[in-house]
């Protein structure tokens, strides 16, 4: 119902609450926009300005996704208009690849593995400290021709003080330095150790003097990816250890026809022997036991003596050279021959019984008390010194000549 005012009475109007509320709601966003925006000249702003991008750029070679990448010389990381801050390279298993930055370039400290996918993450900074990062992956080549190193002694073995670490490669090596860098031999307690090449397929390691008893020796082969000769790559990653037992050095005097066995500096036994006969004398020099056979066959045809002998059951035989020199039991010459005459074709014989069943014979005793790696020295024989690469004749080279090889 509308009520009209009386004559002379002022007109009363209701407050416009709804209109005022709507206006306030409309003005609020405008005020917010005004507060957040700049002035007419755009000189002020409440929003944080984005920092300028880094001027640095990380450059990784090979490129992302590259395949058949060489295992040596291909990987490097650099920075343009900046400085490298960090480089991390890992294989598919998460193993890190060591490396260092030199003259602004990061390179790995060793070769890469073959047939392996690698990930590279690198960071560089520009002059203002602004960071730039790069992430890439690549895969190394799959070799068509490969080689491994066949080593001795075996893992976990206890050996004599004369045992070198010997590695024979299944392919002839032409890049000796690359292979040497991938092979390490360490000892505990530590002692200087050096390697020596015999031809292009054998690499031996030894200290200056015989190993000390109780020494633990470890061989590490990191040949995977090593290009040992053009187009031929190693495939082997291996670690083996062996322990040096007591010291035993036996000296054979071909003139007196006796052998003195010294263990840990004390004479253990002196036994009669029979060395090489005139014309087939035993080598002089330091030799090392490399094999032990309770019984073996010895045939002259295998070592250049034609059909002069073929003994199918030589007892207690221990190899001293690859050319066929053994120290072994002898039942066919008769006991009286030992200590009185040299009658062999170059071997050192000890009295034994056929079949080697008597543990009391000199041959059985020596066999039982010998380790692979024990030293046997022959002197006063009318022959030359055994060659260093004939068996483990390594010790016949002076330390200076050994290191030069």
C-alpha positions as CSV (number, residue, x, y, z in Angstrom):
1,X,0.0,0.0,0.0
2,X,1.3,3.4,-1.0
3,X,1.2,6.1,1.7
4,X,1.1,9.6,0.3
5,X,2.7,12.3,2.5
6,X,0.6,15.0,4.0
7,X,0.7,18.5,2.5
8,X,3.8,20.3,3.9
9,X,5.4,17.1,5.1
10,X,8.9,16.3,3.7
11,X,9.2,13.3,1.5
12,X,11.1,10.4,3.2
13,X,13.1,8.0,1.0
14,X,14.3,4.6,1.9
15,X,18.1,4.1,1.9
16,X,19.3,2.5,-1.3
17,X,21.1,-0.4,0.5
18,X,20.9,-2.8,-2.4
19,X,22.2,-0.3,-4.9
20,X,25.1,0.7,-2.6
21,X,26.1,-2.9,-2.0
22,X,26.2,-3.7,-5.7
23,X,28.3,-0.6,-6.4
24,X,30.8,-1.7,-3.7
25,X,31.0,-5.1,-5.3
26,X,31.7,-3.6,-8.7
27,X,34.3,-1.2,-7.3
28,X,36.2,-3.8,-5.4
29,X,37.6,-5.6,-8.4
30,X,38.5,-2.3,-9.9
31,X,40.3,-1.3,-6.8
32,X,42.2,-4.7,-6.8
33,X,43.1,-4.3,-10.4
34,X,44.3,-0.8,-9.7
35,X,46.4,-2.0,-6.8
36,X,47.9,-4.8,-8.8
37,X,48.5,-2.8,-12.0
38,X,51.1,-0.2,-12.7
39,X,50.5,3.5,-13.0
40,X,49.8,5.1,-16.3
41,X,53.5,5.0,-17.2
42,X,53.8,1.3,-16.2
43,X,56.7,2.0,-13.9
44,X,55.5,0.1,-10.8
45,X,54.2,-3.4,-10.4
46,X,53.4,-5.8,-7.6
47,X,54.3,-9.0,-9.7
48,X,57.9,-10.3,-9.4
49,X,59.8,-9.9,-12.6
50,X,61.2,-13.2,-14.2
51,X,65.0,-13.4,-14.0
52,X,66.8,-13.3,-17.3
53,X,67.8,-16.6,-18.8
54,X,71.4,-17.8,-18.3
55,X,73.7,-16.9,-21.1
56,X,75.7,-20.1,-20.6
57,X,75.0,-23.2,-22.7
58,X,76.1,-26.8,-22.0
59,X,77.5,-28.7,-25.1
60,X,77.7,-32.5,-24.9
61,X,79.4,-34.7,-27.4
62,X,78.2,-37.1,-28.7
63,X,74.7,-35.7,-29.3
64,X,71.6,-36.9,-27.5
65,X,70.5,-40.3,-28.7
66,X,73.7,-41.1,-30.5
67,X,74.5,-44.8,-31.1
68,X,77.7,-46.8,-31.9
69,X,79.8,-44.3,-30.0
70,X,83.5,-45.0,-29.6
71,X,84.5,-46.1,-26.2
72,X,87.5,-43.8,-26.1
73,X,87.9,-40.2,-27.2
74,X,84.3,-39.4,-28.1
75,X,82.8,-38.2,-24.8
76,X,83.4,-34.6,-23.8
77,X,81.4,-31.8,-22.2
78,X,82.0,-28.1,-22.6
79,X,80.3,-24.8,-21.8
80,X,79.7,-21.8,-24.1
81,X,79.6,-18.3,-22.6
82,X,80.0,-19.8,-19.2
83,X,81.8,-22.2,-16.9
84,X,81.1,-25.9,-16.2
85,X,79.9,-26.4,-12.7
86,X,79.3,-30.1,-12.6
87,X,79.2,-33.2,-14.9
88,X,77.7,-36.5,-13.9
89,X,77.9,-39.6,-16.2
90,X,76.3,-42.9,-15.3
91,X,75.7,-46.2,-17.0
92,X,72.3,-48.0,-17.0
93,X,73.1,-49.6,-13.6
94,X,73.8,-46.2,-12.0
95,X,77.6,-46.7,-11.9
96,X,79.3,-43.4,-12.1
97,X,82.0,-42.7,-14.7
98,X,85.0,-40.8,-13.2
99,X,86.3,-37.7,-15.0
100,X,87.7,-34.2,-14.5
101,X,87.4,-30.8,-15.9
102,X,90.6,-29.4,-17.5
103,X,90.9,-26.2,-19.5
104,X,87.2,-25.9,-19.5
105,X,86.5,-29.4,-20.9
106,X,85.3,-32.4,-19.0
107,X,86.5,-35.8,-20.2
108,X,86.2,-39.3,-18.6
109,X,89.3,-40.5,-16.8
110,X,89.1,-43.9,-18.5
111,X,87.5,-45.7,-21.4
112,X,83.8,-46.4,-21.5
113,X,82.3,-49.9,-21.6
114,X,81.1,-51.3,-24.9
115,X,77.4,-52.0,-25.7
116,X,76.4,-49.6,-22.9
117,X,73.9,-46.9,-22.5
118,X,75.1,-43.8,-20.7
119,X,73.3,-40.7,-19.3
120,X,75.0,-37.3,-19.0
121,X,73.8,-34.5,-16.8
122,X,75.8,-31.3,-16.8
123,X,75.4,-27.8,-15.3
124,X,77.1,-24.6,-16.3
125,X,76.9,-21.0,-15.0
126,X,77.3,-17.7,-16.8
127,X,79.1,-14.6,-15.5
128,X,76.2,-13.7,-13.2
129,X,76.0,-17.2,-11.7
130,X,72.8,-18.1,-13.6
131,X,72.6,-21.9,-14.3
132,X,72.0,-23.8,-17.5
133,X,71.6,-27.6,-17.5
134,X,71.7,-30.3,-20.2
135,X,70.6,-33.9,-20.1
136,X,71.5,-36.4,-22.8
137,X,71.9,-40.2,-23.4
138,X,74.0,-42.2,-25.9
139,X,75.0,-45.8,-26.5
140,X,78.5,-47.1,-27.2
141,X,79.4,-49.5,-30.0
142,X,78.8,-53.2,-30.1
143,X,82.2,-54.7,-31.0
144,X,82.5,-57.4,-33.7
145,X,85.9,-58.7,-32.6
146,X,86.8,-59.1,-28.9
147,X,89.5,-60.4,-26.6
148,X,89.9,-61.4,-22.9
149,X,92.9,-61.9,-20.6
150,X,93.5,-65.4,-19.2
151,X,95.1,-64.9,-15.9
152,X,97.1,-66.9,-13.3
153,X,97.1,-67.8,-10.5
154,X,93.4,-68.6,-9.9
155,X,91.2,-66.6,-7.5
156,X,91.6,-67.5,-3.8
157,X,94.7,-69.6,-4.3
158,X,97.6,-69.8,-1.9
159,X,100.9,-69.7,-3.8
160,X,104.6,-69.5,-3.3
161,X,106.7,-66.4,-3.1
162,X,107.8,-66.6,-6.7
163,X,104.4,-66.5,-8.3
164,X,104.0,-63.6,-10.8
165,X,100.7,-62.3,-12.0
166,X,100.5,-63.5,-15.6
167,X,97.9,-62.5,-18.2
168,X,97.7,-64.1,-21.6
169,X,95.5,-62.2,-24.1
170,X,93.5,-64.1,-26.6
171,X,94.4,-61.7,-29.4
172,X,97.7,-59.9,-30.0
173,X,97.8,-56.4,-28.5
174,X,99.0,-53.4,-30.4
175,X,97.9,-50.6,-28.1
176,X,99.9,-51.6,-25.1
177,X,99.3,-48.4,-23.1
178,X,95.5,-48.7,-23.4
179,X,95.6,-52.3,-22.0
180,X,98.1,-51.4,-19.3
181,X,95.8,-48.6,-18.1
182,X,93.0,-51.1,-17.7
183,X,95.0,-53.6,-15.7
184,X,96.0,-53.0,-12.1
185,X,97.9,-55.2,-9.6
186,X,98.1,-54.2,-5.9
187,X,99.5,-55.8,-2.8
188,X,98.7,-55.6,0.9
189,X,101.1,-54.8,2.5
190,X,101.9,-52.5,-0.3
191,X,105.1,-53.0,-2.4
192,X,106.2,-51.5,-5.8
193,X,104.9,-53.7,-8.6
194,X,105.7,-53.4,-12.3
195,X,104.4,-55.0,-15.5
196,X,106.4,-56.5,-18.3
197,X,105.3,-57.5,-21.8
198,X,106.5,-60.7,-23.4
199,X,105.6,-60.3,-27.0
200,X,102.2,-58.9,-27.8
201,X,100.0,-61.3,-25.9
202,X,101.5,-61.8,-22.4
203,X,101.7,-59.2,-19.6
204,X,103.3,-60.3,-16.3
205,X,103.5,-58.4,-13.0
206,X,106.0,-58.8,-10.1
207,X,107.8,-56.9,-7.4
208,X,111.5,-56.3,-7.3
209,X,112.1,-59.3,-5.0
210,X,110.0,-62.3,-4.2
211,X,106.7,-61.6,-2.5
212,X,106.7,-61.5,1.3
213,X,104.9,-64.4,2.9
214,X,101.3,-63.5,3.9
215,X,101.0,-60.8,1.2
216,X,97.5,-60.5,-0.4
217,X,97.7,-59.7,-4.1
218,X,94.7,-58.4,-6.1
219,X,94.4,-58.2,-9.9
220,X,91.8,-56.0,-11.5
221,X,90.9,-56.3,-15.1
222,X,88.8,-53.4,-16.6
223,X,89.1,-54.5,-20.2
224,X,85.5,-53.9,-21.3
225,X,85.6,-51.4,-24.1
226,X,89.4,-51.2,-24.4
227,X,90.5,-51.2,-28.0
228,X,93.5,-53.5,-27.7
229,X,94.1,-53.5,-31.5
230,X,92.2,-51.8,-34.3
231,X,88.6,-53.0,-34.2
232,X,89.2,-55.5,-31.4
233,X,87.8,-54.7,-28.0
234,X,88.0,-56.2,-24.5
235,X,84.9,-57.6,-22.9
236,X,86.1,-58.4,-19.4
237,X,85.7,-56.9,-16.0
238,X,87.2,-59.1,-13.3
239,X,88.8,-58.9,-9.9
240,X,90.8,-61.8,-8.4
241,X,92.9,-62.2,-5.3
242,X,95.4,-64.7,-4.1
243,X,97.6,-65.0,-1.0
244,X,101.3,-65.7,-0.7
245,X,102.1,-68.6,1.6
246,X,105.3,-69.5,3.4
247,X,108.6,-68.9,1.6
248,X,110.2,-72.0,0.0
249,X,113.2,-71.7,-2.3
250,X,114.9,-74.9,-3.4
251,X,118.4,-74.8,-5.0
252,X,119.5,-77.6,-7.3
253,X,123.2,-78.0,-7.8
254,X,123.8,-79.9,-11.0
255,X,127.5,-80.4,-10.1
256,X,127.0,-81.9,-6.6
257,X,123.7,-83.5,-7.8
258,X,121.8,-82.5,-4.7
259,X,119.0,-80.1,-3.9
260,X,118.7,-78.0,-0.7
261,X,115.2,-77.0,0.3
262,X,115.0,-73.8,2.4
263,X,111.7,-72.7,4.0
264,X,111.4,-69.3,5.7
265,X,115.1,-69.0,5.8
266,X,115.8,-72.4,7.4
267,X,117.1,-75.5,5.6
268,X,114.3,-78.0,5.6
269,X,116.0,-80.9,3.7
270,X,118.9,-81.8,1.4
271,X,118.1,-84.5,-1.1
272,X,119.9,-86.3,-3.9
273,X,118.8,-85.5,-7.5
274,X,119.6,-86.4,-11.1
275,X,119.8,-83.5,-13.5
276,X,120.1,-83.3,-17.3
277,X,122.7,-85.6,-18.9
278,X,125.5,-84.3,-21.1
279,X,123.9,-82.9,-24.3
280,X,120.5,-82.5,-22.6
281,X,121.4,-80.5,-19.6
282,X,119.0,-78.7,-17.3
283,X,118.5,-74.9,-17.7
284,X,120.2,-72.8,-15.1
285,X,118.4,-70.0,-13.4
286,X,115.3,-69.2,-11.3
287,X,112.2,-71.2,-12.3
288,X,108.8,-71.4,-10.6
289,X,106.5,-74.3,-10.2
290,X,103.5,-73.6,-12.4
291,X,101.7,-77.0,-12.4
292,X,101.4,-80.1,-10.2
293,X,100.4,-83.5,-11.4
294,X,100.3,-86.6,-9.2
295,X,100.9,-88.7,-12.4
296,X,101.5,-87.5,-15.9
297,X,102.7,-88.8,-19.3
298,X,106.0,-87.6,-20.7
299,X,106.6,-88.2,-24.4
300,X,109.9,-87.0,-26.0
301,X,108.1,-86.2,-29.3
302,X,106.2,-83.3,-27.6
303,X,109.5,-81.5,-26.6
304,X,111.7,-82.2,-29.6
305,X,113.3,-85.5,-28.5
306,X,111.6,-87.7,-31.0
307,X,110.9,-91.2,-29.8
308,X,113.7,-91.3,-27.2
309,X,111.2,-91.8,-24.4
310,X,107.5,-92.2,-23.7
311,X,106.7,-92.7,-20.0
312,X,103.0,-92.9,-19.3
313,X,103.1,-92.8,-15.5
314,X,105.6,-90.2,-14.3
315,X,104.8,-89.6,-10.7
316,X,104.8,-86.4,-8.6
317,X,105.5,-84.1,-11.6
318,X,105.8,-80.4,-11.3
319,X,106.3,-78.1,-14.3
320,X,109.2,-75.6,-14.3
321,X,109.1,-74.3,-17.9
322,X,106.7,-74.3,-20.8
323,X,109.4,-76.0,-22.9
324,X,109.1,-79.2,-20.9
325,X,111.4,-78.9,-17.8
326,X,109.9,-80.6,-14.8
327,X,111.0,-81.6,-11.4
328,X,109.5,-85.1,-10.9
329,X,109.6,-88.6,-9.4
330,X,111.8,-91.1,-11.2
331,X,111.4,-94.9,-10.7
332,X,113.2,-96.2,-13.8
333,X,116.8,-95.0,-13.2
334,X,117.3,-96.9,-10.0
335,X,118.0,-95.4,-6.6
336,X,121.7,-95.5,-7.0
337,X,121.6,-92.9,-9.8
338,X,120.4,-90.1,-7.6
339,X,123.3,-88.1,-6.2
340,X,125.8,-89.8,-8.4
341,X,125.0,-89.1,-12.1
342,X,122.9,-86.8,-14.3
343,X,120.8,-88.9,-16.6
344,X,117.7,-87.0,-17.6
345,X,116.6,-85.2,-20.8
346,X,116.7,-81.8,-19.0
347,X,114.4,-82.5,-16.0
348,X,115.3,-82.7,-12.4
349,X,114.6,-86.2,-11.1
350,X,114.0,-87.3,-7.5
351,X,113.9,-90.9,-6.4
352,X,110.3,-92.4,-6.4
353,X,108.5,-95.7,-6.7
354,X,106.3,-96.6,-9.6
355,X,102.8,-95.3,-9.1
356,X,104.1,-92.8,-6.5
357,X,102.4,-94.7,-3.7
358,X,105.2,-94.5,-1.2
359,X,104.9,-91.3,0.8
360,X,108.4,-91.7,2.2
361,X,110.3,-91.2,-1.1
362,X,112.1,-87.9,-1.8
363,X,109.8,-87.2,-4.7
364,X,106.7,-87.8,-2.7
365,X,107.9,-85.6,0.1
366,X,108.9,-82.7,-2.1
367,X,105.6,-82.9,-4.0
368,X,103.6,-82.9,-0.8
369,X,105.6,-79.9,0.6
370,X,105.5,-77.7,-2.6
371,X,103.1,-75.1,-3.7
372,X,102.5,-73.6,-7.2
373,X,104.6,-70.5,-7.1
374,X,107.5,-72.0,-5.2
375,X,111.0,-71.2,-6.6
376,X,113.4,-73.8,-7.9
377,X,116.9,-72.5,-8.7
378,X,119.3,-74.5,-10.8
379,X,123.0,-73.8,-10.8
380,X,126.2,-75.3,-12.1
381,X,124.6,-76.9,-15.1
382,X,126.4,-76.9,-18.5
383,X,123.6,-75.0,-20.2
384,X,122.4,-71.4,-20.5
385,X,119.9,-69.6,-18.2
386,X,116.3,-70.2,-18.9
387,X,114.6,-67.5,-20.8
388,X,112.4,-65.1,-18.8
389,X,109.3,-66.0,-20.8
390,X,109.8,-69.8,-20.7
391,X,107.4,-70.6,-17.9
392,X,107.6,-68.1,-15.1
393,X,111.3,-67.3,-15.5
394,X,110.4,-63.7,-14.8
395,X,112.9,-63.5,-11.9
396,X,115.9,-63.9,-14.3
397,X,115.5,-60.3,-15.4
398,X,117.0,-57.6,-13.3
399,X,114.6,-55.1,-11.9
400,X,115.8,-52.4,-14.2
401,X,115.3,-54.6,-17.3
402,X,111.9,-55.7,-16.0
403,X,110.7,-52.2,-15.6
404,X,112.0,-51.3,-19.1
405,X,109.7,-53.9,-20.6
